[in-house]
Amino acid sequence: MATIYADRVEGLACRCCQGHIATFKVEKDGLRCLWCSTKITCRTPVEFVIKGACACTPEPDRTTFVVDTDGVKTCTRCGTVR
């Protein structure tokens, strides 16, 4: 389960780790993984986090998506917007 704080979001999927354990730092123009520095461009603050299917993950697995203030869903593993 993801936890949203003012300065970070914990429990997200990232290409640098298996599962949903990465921590992303909240920046002015998006999120940055604290482990591998992967940048996810979105409008902050993050409203909520959902799990869903994305082309970057195998069929049975699900990844996390952040939903920003505009309602745009961005995959935290590959950065795809849907």
Contact map, one row per residue, 1 for C-alpha under 8 A:
1110000000100000000100000000000000000000000000000000000000000000000000000000000000
1111000011110000000000000000000000000000000000001000000000000000000000000000000000
1111100011100000000000000000000000000000000000000000000000000000000000000000000000
0111110111000000000000000000000000000000000001010000000000000000000000000000000000
0011111110000000000000000000000000000000000000000000000000000000000000000000000000
0001111100000000000000000100000000000000000010000000000000000000000000000000000000
0000111110000000000000001110000000000000000000000000000000000000000000000000000000
0001111111000000000000111100000000000000000000000000000000000000000000000000000000
0111101111110000000000111100000000000000000000000000000000000000000000000000000000
0111000111110000000011110000000000000000000000000000000000000000000000000000000000
1110000011111000000111100000000000000000000000000000000000000000000000000000000000
0100000011111100000111110000000000000000000000000000000000000001000000000001000000
0000000000111110111111000000000000000000000000000000000000000011000000000001100000
0000000000011111110101000000000010000000000000000000000000000000000000000001110000
0000000000001111110000000000000000000000000000000000000000000000000000000000110000
0000000000000111110000000000000000110000000000000000000000000000000000000000000000
0000000000001111111111000000000000000000000000000000000000000000000000000000000000
0000000000001111111110000000000000000000000000000000000000000000000000000000000000
0000000000001000111110000000000000000000000000000000000000000000000000000000000000
1000000000111100111111000000000000000000000000000000000000000011000000000000000000
0000000001111000111111100000000000000000000000000000000000000000000000000000000000
0000000001111100100111110000000011100000000000000000000000000000000000000000000000
0000000111110000000011111000000011100000000000000000000000000000000000000000000000
0000000111010000000001111100001111000000000000000000000000000000000000000000000000
0000001110000000000000111110001111000000000000000000000000000000000000000000000000
0000011110000000000000011111011100000000000110000000000000000000000000000000000000
0000001000000000000000001111111100000000000100000000000000000000000000000000000000
0000000000000000000000000111110000000000001100000000000000000000000000000000000000
0000000000000000000000000011111000000000111100000000000000000000000000000000000000
0000000000000000000000000111111100000011111100000000000000000000000000000000000000
0000000000000000000000011110111110000011110000000000000000000000000000000000000000
0000000000000000000000011110011111001111000000000000000000000000000000000000000000
0000000000000100000001111000001111111110000000000000000000000000000000000000000000
0000000000000000000001111000000111111000000000000000000000000000000000000000000000
0000000000000001000001100000000011111000000000000000000000000000000000000000000000
0000000000000001000000000000000011111100000000000000000000000000000000000000000000
0000000000000000000000000000000111111110000000000000000000000000000000000000000000
0000000000000000000000000000000110011111000000000000000000000000000000000000000000
0000000000000000000000000000011110001111100000000000000000000000000000000000000000
0000000000000000000000000000011100000111110000000000000000000000000000000101001000
0000000000000000000000000000111000000011111000000000000000000000000000000000001000
0000000000000000000000000000111000000001111100000000000000000000000100010100000000
0000000000000000000000000001110000000000111111000000000000000000000111000000000000
0000000000000000000000000111110000000000011111000000000000000000000110000000000000
0000010000000000000000000100000000000000001111100000000000000000000110000000000000
0001000000000000000000000000000000000000001111111000000000000000011110000000000000
0000000000000000000000000000000000000000000011111000000000000000011110000000000000
0001000000000000000000000000000000000000000001111100000000000000011100000000000000
0100000000000000000000000000000000000000000001111110000000000001111000000000000000
0000000000000000000000000000000000000000000000011111000000000001111000000000000000
0000000000000000000000000000000000000000000000001111100000000111100000000000000000
0000000000000000000000000000000000000000000000000111110000000111100000000000000000
0000000000000000000000000000000000000000000000000011111010101110000000000000000000
0000000000000000000000000000000000000000000000000001111110000110000000000010000000
0000000000000000000000000000000000000000000000000000111111000000000000000000000000
0000000000000000000000000000000000000000000000000000011111000000000000000000110000
0000000000000000000000000000000000000000000000000000111111101110000000000000000000
0000000000000000000000000000000000000000000000000000001111111100000000000000000000
0000000000000000000000000000000000000000000000000000100011111100000000000000000000
0000000000000000000000000000000000000000000000000000000001111100000000000000000000
0000000000000000000000000000000000000000000000000000100011111110000000000000000000
0000000000000000000000000000000000000000000000000011110011111111000000000000000000
0000000000001000000100000000000000000000000000000011110010001111100000000011100000
0000000000011000000100000000000000000000000000001111000000000111110000000011100000
0000000000000000000000000000000000000000000000001111000000000011111000001111000000
0000000000000000000000000000000000000000000001111100000000000001111100011111000000
0000000000000000000000000000000000000000000001111100000000000000111111111100000000
0000000000000000000000000000000000000000011111110000000000000000011111111000000000
0000000000000000000000000000000000000000001111100000000000000000001111110000000000
0000000000000000000000000000000000000000001000000000000000000000001111110000000000
0000000000000000000000000000000000000000000000000000000000000000001111111000000000
0000000000000000000000000000000000000000010000000000000000000000011111111100000011
0000000000000000000000000000000000000000000000000000000000000000111100111110000011
0000000000000000000000000000000000000001010000000000000000000000111000011111001111
0000000000000000000000000000000000000000000000000000010000000011110000001111111110
0000000000011100000000000000000000000001000000000000000000000011110000000111111000
0000000000001110000000000000000000000000000000000000000100000011000000000011111000
0000000000000110000000000000000000000000000000000000000100000000000000000011111100
0000000000000000000000000000000000000001100000000000000000000000000000000111111110
0000000000000000000000000000000000000000000000000000000000000000000000000110011111
0000000000000000000000000000000000000000000000000000000000000000000000011110001111
0000000000000000000000000000000000000000000000000000000000000000000000011100000111
